[in-house]
Amino acid sequence: MFEQQPAALQQHVKTLATQAQQQNQPYAWFEPLYAQAQGDMAQVPWAKSTPHPYLQEWLLQQSQVSNRSALVIGCGLGDDAEALQSHGYQVTAFDVSPTAIAWCRQRFPNSEVHYQAADLFNLDPNWQQTFDLVYECRNIQALPIGMRPQVIGAIAPLVSQTGMLLVITRTRTDETECEGPPWPLSPQELAEFTTYGFQETERAIFLAGGTVPQARIIYHRMNTGI
């Protein structure tokens, strides 16, 4: 968790994120972070060499699948993508950082996951309404609060008409102010998904590892329109 990282690393992340915002490129800080890490996972706050525990727990509750597609948004160093692939999904995983994608391919040279560098806001149009499962873990919270509608609006259309969206994120109340990154999501911000025809069908709340609540939320599309 970010709050458990050394103070110097937290400050480094905040500095990179602040500089990116000042340059009006709010997600341009990911590539420098990965590049400057020079292969050292300890310099990437969210890299744990293992799938996210809340994803692992959810997968243990699910039957193995086959012939179902999954998209991992902001895949980082690939552990979550590999977990989904092992569960039977045909996984596409992308990250805005080319260094992160190269790192994934180095870590998992025989992987069947399709890794690629891509920008969430400029994705292949053929991905629209394509994936049976879209997995979003801690990317929305890594971008400034003012970008929430834009980010959610880029994620929601990727889910197929019968598909599912799995979100893992820190949360806060609507009234709580926060200084990030990360910027936890409020109920009002999460409700933005309902404007794209989604209904929340499951939510688990976690407090382990810190004082900031974290949530694992399942959404299903409930209509035929975007």
C-alpha positions as CSV (number, residue, x, y, z in Angstrom):
1,M,0.0,0.0,0.0
2,F,1.2,3.5,-0.8
3,E,0.9,4.7,2.8
4,Q,3.3,1.9,3.9
5,Q,6.1,3.0,1.6
6,P,9.2,4.8,2.7
7,A,8.7,8.5,3.0
8,A,11.4,9.2,0.3
9,L,9.5,7.0,-2.2
10,Q,6.2,8.6,-1.3
11,Q,7.7,12.0,-1.9
12,H,9.3,10.9,-5.2
13,V,5.9,9.8,-6.5
14,K,4.2,13.0,-5.4
15,T,7.0,15.1,-7.0
16,L,6.6,13.3,-10.3
17,A,2.8,13.5,-10.2
18,T,2.9,17.2,-9.4
19,Q,5.3,18.0,-12.2
20,A,3.1,16.1,-14.6
21,Q,0.1,18.1,-13.6
22,Q,2.0,21.4,-13.9
23,Q,2.8,20.4,-17.5
24,N,-0.9,19.6,-18.1
25,Q,0.1,15.9,-18.7
26,P,-1.5,14.3,-15.5
27,Y,-0.6,10.7,-16.3
28,A,2.8,11.4,-17.8
29,W,4.5,10.5,-14.5
30,F,4.1,6.7,-14.8
31,E,6.8,6.2,-17.5
32,P,9.5,8.2,-15.6
33,L,8.7,6.2,-12.4
34,Y,9.1,2.9,-14.1
35,A,12.2,4.0,-16.1
36,Q,13.9,5.5,-13.1
37,A,13.3,2.3,-11.1
38,Q,15.8,0.6,-13.4
39,G,14.4,-2.9,-12.7
40,D,14.1,-2.5,-9.0
41,M,10.5,-3.3,-7.9
42,A,11.0,-1.6,-4.5
43,Q,11.0,1.7,-6.4
44,V,7.4,1.1,-7.7
45,P,5.0,1.5,-4.8
46,W,2.3,-0.8,-6.1
47,A,4.7,-3.6,-7.4
48,K,4.4,-6.6,-5.0
49,S,5.6,-9.5,-7.2
50,T,2.2,-11.1,-6.5
51,P,-1.4,-10.5,-7.6
52,H,-3.4,-8.0,-5.6
53,P,-4.8,-9.9,-2.6
54,Y,-8.4,-8.7,-3.2
55,L,-8.2,-10.1,-6.8
56,Q,-6.8,-13.4,-5.5
57,E,-9.6,-13.7,-3.0
58,W,-12.2,-13.0,-5.6
59,L,-10.8,-15.5,-8.1
60,L,-10.8,-18.2,-5.4
61,Q,-14.6,-17.6,-5.2
62,Q,-15.1,-18.0,-8.9
63,S,-15.1,-21.1,-11.1
64,Q,-12.5,-21.4,-13.8
65,V,-13.6,-19.9,-17.1
66,S,-12.9,-20.6,-20.8
67,N,-13.3,-18.7,-24.0
68,R,-13.8,-15.4,-22.1
69,S,-11.9,-12.3,-22.7
70,A,-10.5,-9.9,-20.1
71,L,-8.8,-6.5,-20.3
72,V,-6.5,-5.3,-17.5
73,I,-6.2,-1.5,-17.4
74,G,-2.9,-0.1,-16.3
75,C,-1.4,-3.5,-15.8
76,G,1.8,-2.4,-14.2
77,L,4.2,-5.3,-13.9
78,G,1.7,-7.9,-14.9
79,D,0.9,-10.0,-11.8
80,D,-2.8,-9.4,-11.9
81,A,-2.9,-10.1,-15.7
82,E,-1.1,-13.4,-15.1
83,A,-3.6,-14.4,-12.4
84,L,-6.5,-13.8,-14.7
85,Q,-4.9,-15.7,-17.5
86,S,-4.3,-18.6,-15.1
87,H,-7.9,-18.6,-14.2
88,G,-8.8,-19.2,-17.8
89,Y,-9.4,-15.7,-19.3
90,Q,-7.9,-14.7,-22.6
91,V,-6.2,-11.6,-21.3
92,T,-5.1,-8.3,-23.0
93,A,-3.2,-6.1,-20.6
94,F,-2.0,-2.5,-21.3
95,D,-0.1,0.2,-19.6
96,V,0.7,3.7,-20.6
97,S,4.4,3.1,-19.7
98,P,6.4,1.3,-22.4
99,T,9.0,0.5,-19.7
100,A,6.4,-1.3,-17.6
101,I,5.3,-3.4,-20.6
102,A,8.8,-4.3,-21.5
103,W,9.3,-5.3,-17.8
104,C,6.2,-7.5,-18.0
105,R,7.5,-9.3,-21.0
106,Q,10.8,-9.8,-19.3
107,R,9.2,-11.2,-16.2
108,F,6.8,-13.5,-18.0
109,P,8.6,-14.5,-21.3
110,N,6.3,-17.4,-22.0
111,S,3.1,-15.7,-21.0
112,E,0.0,-16.0,-23.1
113,V,-1.2,-12.5,-22.0
114,H,-1.2,-10.0,-24.8
115,Y,0.8,-7.1,-23.3
116,Q,0.9,-3.8,-25.1
117,A,1.7,-0.1,-24.4
118,A,-1.4,2.0,-24.8
119,D,-3.1,5.2,-23.7
120,L,-6.4,4.7,-22.0
121,F,-7.7,7.8,-23.7
122,N,-6.6,6.7,-27.2
123,L,-7.4,3.0,-27.3
124,D,-8.1,0.8,-30.4
125,P,-11.7,1.5,-31.4
126,N,-12.2,-2.2,-31.9
127,W,-11.9,-2.7,-28.1
128,Q,-15.2,-0.9,-27.5
129,Q,-17.9,-3.2,-26.0
130,T,-15.5,-6.1,-26.5
131,F,-14.4,-7.6,-23.2
132,D,-16.3,-10.0,-20.9
133,L,-14.3,-8.7,-17.9
134,V,-12.7,-5.4,-17.5
135,Y,-10.4,-5.1,-14.5
136,E,-9.6,-1.7,-13.1
137,C,-7.3,-1.7,-10.1
138,R,-6.0,1.6,-8.6
139,N,-5.7,3.5,-11.8
140,I,-8.6,5.9,-11.4
141,Q,-7.3,6.8,-7.9
142,A,-3.8,7.6,-9.3
143,L,-5.2,10.4,-11.5
144,P,-6.5,13.8,-10.2
145,I,-10.0,14.0,-9.0
146,G,-11.0,16.4,-11.8
147,M,-10.3,13.7,-14.3
148,R,-12.8,11.2,-12.8
149,P,-15.5,11.6,-15.4
150,Q,-13.0,11.4,-18.2
151,V,-11.4,8.2,-16.8
152,I,-14.7,6.5,-16.1
153,G,-16.0,7.5,-19.5
154,A,-13.0,5.8,-21.1
155,I,-13.3,2.6,-19.1
156,A,-17.0,1.9,-19.2
157,P,-17.4,1.4,-22.9
158,L,-14.8,-1.3,-23.0
159,V,-17.2,-3.8,-21.3
160,S,-19.2,-6.0,-23.5
161,Q,-23.0,-5.8,-23.4
162,T,-23.2,-8.9,-21.2
163,G,-19.8,-8.2,-19.5
164,M,-18.6,-7.3,-16.0
165,L,-16.5,-4.6,-14.5
166,L,-14.3,-5.3,-11.5
167,V,-12.9,-2.3,-9.7
168,I,-10.5,-2.2,-6.8
169,T,-9.8,1.2,-5.2
170,R,-9.4,3.2,-2.1
171,T,-12.5,5.0,-1.1
172,R,-13.5,8.1,0.9
173,T,-16.7,9.9,1.8
174,D,-18.1,12.6,-0.4
175,E,-17.2,15.2,2.1
176,T,-13.6,14.1,2.7
177,E,-10.8,16.2,1.1
178,C,-7.7,14.4,0.1
179,E,-4.2,15.1,-1.1
180,G,-2.7,12.6,-3.5
181,P,-1.7,10.6,-5.3
182,P,-3.5,8.5,-4.6
183,W,-6.9,10.2,-4.5
184,P,-9.5,7.7,-3.1
185,L,-12.9,7.6,-4.8
186,S,-16.1,8.9,-3.3
187,P,-19.6,7.3,-3.6
188,Q,-20.6,10.1,-5.9
189,E,-17.6,9.5,-8.2
190,L,-18.2,5.7,-8.2
191,A,-21.9,6.4,-9.1
192,E,-20.7,7.8,-12.4
193,F,-20.5,4.2,-13.7
194,T,-24.3,3.9,-13.4
195,T,-24.6,6.6,-16.1
196,Y,-23.1,4.1,-18.5
197,G,-25.7,1.5,-17.8
198,F,-24.0,-0.4,-15.0
199,Q,-25.4,-1.6,-11.7
200,E,-23.3,-2.4,-8.7
201,T,-24.0,-6.1,-7.8
202,E,-21.3,-6.7,-5.2
203,R,-19.1,-4.7,-2.9
204,A,-16.5,-5.9,-0.3
205,I,-14.8,-3.4,2.0
206,F,-11.3,-3.9,3.4
207,L,-9.4,-2.0,6.1
208,A,-6.3,-4.2,6.3
209,G,-2.9,-2.5,5.9
210,G,-4.0,1.0,6.6
211,T,-6.7,3.4,7.8
212,V,-8.1,4.2,4.3
213,P,-11.0,2.0,3.4
214,Q,-10.6,0.0,0.2
215,A,-13.3,-1.6,-1.9
216,R,-13.7,-4.4,-4.4
217,I,-16.8,-3.6,-6.5
218,I,-18.5,-5.7,-9.2
219,Y,-20.6,-3.9,-11.8
220,H,-22.8,-5.6,-14.5
221,R,-24.2,-3.8,-17.5
222,M,-27.9,-3.6,-17.2
223,N,-29.0,-2.2,-20.6
224,T,-28.1,-2.4,-24.2
225,G,-26.8,1.2,-24.7
226,I,-23.7,3.1,-23.8
